[in-house]
Every structure is written in C-alpha cells, then in structure tokens.
Amino acid sequence: MAPPRESWTDERLDDFKDHMDARFDAQQKHMDARFNQVEGRFSDMDGRFSDLTRTTQILIGIIGTVLTINTAMLVGVLGLVATKL
C-alpha cells in the first residue's frame, strides 16, 4: 500500500472537485430517471383508480335501480292483494 500524500496541491484539489462534481451529476441523472419512472407509475395508478371509481358508480347505479324496481313491484303486489281482500 502506498503511503498517503501529506499535501494536496491546488491542481489535485481541482481534479478531485471535478471528479466529485461528475459523480454527483451522474447520481442526479440517475435519481431524476427514477423519479420519472415512479411518477409514471403513479399516473398509471391514477388511471386505474379512475376506472375503478367509474365501474363502482355504474354498479351502484344498477343495484339501486334494481332495488327500486323490486320495491315498486312489491308495493304493487301488496296493493293488488290488499284490494282483492
């Protein structure tokens, strides 16, 4: 193992700074790409939840309509039975 240098020249410090800047820039690009990927997945999930909400509203509307028709038919049958007694 080489012994560590005791002094850092301005040139070496500048090289080190440039190297660190390049590494941070590369890391930032990686993080930006990951963020965009996650953001895209959230957009997909928003679309799926919108579809699920629309489907749920349609199903609740159908169930409400069927229950209303059944109630009307029951009232009609009870009225018919009451008038025939």
C-alpha positions as CSV (number, residue, x, y, z in Angstrom):
1,M,0.0,0.0,0.0
2,A,1.3,3.4,-1.0
3,P,1.9,5.9,1.8
4,P,-0.7,8.8,1.8
5,R,0.5,12.1,0.5
6,E,0.9,14.8,3.1
7,S,-0.1,17.7,0.9
8,W,-2.7,18.5,-1.7
9,T,-1.8,20.8,-4.5
10,D,-4.4,23.2,-5.9
11,E,-4.3,21.2,-9.1
12,R,-5.1,17.9,-7.3
13,L,-7.9,19.6,-5.3
14,D,-9.3,20.9,-8.6
15,D,-9.1,17.4,-10.1
16,F,-10.8,16.0,-7.0
17,K,-13.6,18.6,-7.2
18,D,-14.2,17.9,-10.9
19,H,-14.3,14.2,-10.2
20,M,-16.8,14.7,-7.4
21,D,-18.9,17.0,-9.5
22,A,-19.1,14.4,-12.2
23,R,-20.1,11.7,-9.7
24,F,-22.8,13.9,-8.3
25,D,-24.1,14.9,-11.7
26,A,-24.3,11.2,-12.7
27,Q,-26.1,10.4,-9.4
28,Q,-28.6,13.3,-10.0
29,K,-29.3,12.0,-13.5
30,H,-30.0,8.5,-12.1
31,M,-32.3,10.0,-9.4
32,D,-34.2,12.1,-12.0
33,A,-34.7,9.0,-14.1
34,R,-36.0,7.0,-11.1
35,F,-38.3,9.9,-10.2
36,N,-39.8,10.0,-13.7
37,Q,-40.3,6.2,-13.6
38,V,-42.1,6.4,-10.2
39,E,-44.1,9.4,-11.4
40,G,-45.2,7.4,-14.5
41,R,-46.3,4.5,-12.3
42,F,-48.4,6.9,-10.1
43,S,-50.0,8.2,-13.3
44,D,-50.9,4.7,-14.3
45,M,-52.4,4.0,-10.8
46,D,-54.4,7.2,-11.0
47,G,-55.9,6.0,-14.3
48,R,-56.7,2.6,-12.8
49,F,-58.4,4.2,-9.7
50,S,-60.4,6.4,-12.0
51,D,-61.6,3.3,-13.9
52,L,-62.4,1.5,-10.7
53,T,-64.4,4.5,-9.4
54,R,-66.4,4.7,-12.6
55,T,-67.1,1.0,-12.6
56,T,-68.2,1.2,-8.9
57,Q,-70.5,4.1,-9.6
58,I,-72.1,2.1,-12.5
59,L,-72.6,-1.0,-10.4
60,I,-74.1,1.0,-7.5
61,G,-76.5,2.7,-10.0
62,I,-77.5,-0.7,-11.4
63,I,-78.1,-2.1,-7.9
64,G,-80.1,1.0,-6.9
65,T,-82.2,0.7,-10.0
66,V,-82.9,-3.0,-9.4
67,L,-83.8,-2.4,-5.8
68,T,-86.1,0.5,-6.7
69,I,-87.9,-1.7,-9.3
70,N,-88.2,-4.6,-6.9
71,T,-89.6,-2.2,-4.2
72,A,-92.1,-0.8,-6.7
73,M,-93.2,-4.3,-7.8
74,L,-93.5,-5.4,-4.1
75,V,-95.7,-2.3,-3.4
76,G,-97.8,-3.1,-6.4
77,V,-98.3,-6.7,-5.5
78,L,-99.2,-5.7,-1.9
79,G,-101.6,-3.1,-3.2
80,L,-103.2,-5.6,-5.5
81,V,-103.5,-8.2,-2.7
82,A,-105.0,-5.5,-0.4
83,T,-107.6,-4.5,-2.9
84,K,-108.7,-8.1,-3.5
85,L,-109.3,-8.9,0.2
